[in-house]
Structures are given as structure tokens and as C-alpha cells.
Amino acid sequence: MLSNRARITGLSVAVGLAAAVNVAQLVDAHPWDDDAPSTRIGTAGVALGDDAARIVERVSYRQDVERVGDVIVIDGQPRDVLEGELAEIWEIVDATWPMAQRDELAQLSIVRERSRGLVGVVHPSATGGWILSLDIADLEDRALIEETIVHELSHVVTLDSEVFTFGKVDGCPGVQIELGCAEAGTVLAEFAERFWPGDISSGDPADFVNNYASTAPHEDLSETFTAWVLGWPVEGRLIDAKIDMLAADAELSDLADALRAELVAASAIQLNAG
């Protein structure tokens, strides 16, 4: 089913991305300060070293959120025993996030967002990998959480530190978008250059799988990826061209296959062919 998401997911200005990690600022150093610029280069703090001694990273959110709990992930599994709602949400993550990409998941943070504007977001972790945040209010909507994970995983792949640098980069050796610099030859760089020339949207709703996709190049890529993986009934010359570009990328194609396999096995989503 086509998602008409009114709430926010991903790595947009509205979401509140903590894109750069400052290891010197530990968890007790005002982790909720929100003084970052509009591209949301925030901070996270963590004690590096022994996994057993790792402390929870604190990340900043633009929304008014209440922290419910955190899961430190080691070798793809929770370090600690989980109970209640944390265990329930982890079960959905565990059944959706493919093991082949699980080493990218460093922490799962569960929040309650008071205005109901947040669905999910990923932040880079100081340990390497990513922190996935999800709203506990969506626990009864498994399909929405699964869809969110699909979206966020496309960010994990296309915004990896080896291919993307957050923020304004002088002499960007690729394509500069508002969020940062995509390395030349990467799928995000090619996507932005072709479909968002000058980091400007076409402005035609028919060119996007939904309204959220029209907010930024990286969100357009991730929402188009989600539509492709889940088989949303979307069509259009430019949408088809975007999907063809994503399908031609080996890493995203492998991720799509892995996600579909997980979703077929344990999903609340009815995948559509095509």
C-alpha cells in the first residue's frame, strides 16, 4: 500500500539529524542542547573501548521527545536482556533489519515524541555504525515501523562516511547538497545530479512517490527506495527513471533483496509485485 506519511522519518532538516559526532562531549555534557544549524550537525557522546562497558549514546532531536529506553547492539544483538516494550520493538527490528547489514546498527533508541511528528531517524554513532531511533507510539503499527526501517537503511548505505561527508565541503569532490557532500560516482551523487540539479526540486508532484520525497535529494532517494522495495503502486516517467537508477546500484539492489526476504518471512506489510 502506498504510504502517505504525514509524520517524519529519515535524515531531513525537520527530523533533526545528528550528523557529526564529537566524542569529547560525553553523555553528561548537555546532550539535549539544540544549537546546531539547520542541517542538524549535532553531537553524540560515548565511552569507547570494551563493548561490555559501553555507555548509551545521547543524541539531540529537534522534536520534543521523552527518552523511553536504549538498546546497545553488539554483533547484531542486544547486549542486555530486554523486557516489555523495548523487547517488542527490538523483535520488529530484528525481523526486518537483515543480518548482513546488522553490523551497521550500534544502538536502538526508543523515544516518545509528544507532537507525534517523528516516526524514525538515524544518527551516526561514535563507535561506527548508526543509532536508530523509533517512536514507541508506533508499536501497534508494525507495518509503519517496518517501512521506517526500510527507509532508514537506505540512508545507512548512501550516507556512509566513506561516501558522504556531512555539512558544507569546500571543493566537494562530487555533488554538494544541503545535507553534505556526496562523493563522485556514488548513487546519491548521481541521483542528486540527475534529478535535483543545483539541489533544486523539479516542483512537480508527479515526479515524486509522495510529498516527503520532494523535501530533499536524500529523502527522495530513500522514499523512492522504499517504494521500490515495498512495491507501492507509483508510476511516472521520472519515478521509473529513479527506480531504475537505484536498481542498477549493486549495494542497494542487494539490500532490497535482503529486505524483501525478511519482510516476506515476518512482515505486516503485503508486498506488491513489480
Secondary structure, DSSP 8 states (H G I E B T S, - for coil): ------SEESSSTTT----S--TTS-TTS-TT-----TT----EE---S-GGG----EE--SS-EEEEEEEEEETTEESS---HHHHHHHHHHHHHS-GGGGGGEEEEEEEEETTS-EEEEEEE-TTSSEEEEEEGGGTT-HHHHHHHHHHHHHHHHHT-TTTEEES--TT-SEEE-SSEEEETTSHHHHHHHHHSGGG-----GGGSSSTGGGG-HHHHHHHHHHHHHHT-----HHHHHHHHHHHTSHHHHHHHHHHHHHHHHH-SS-----
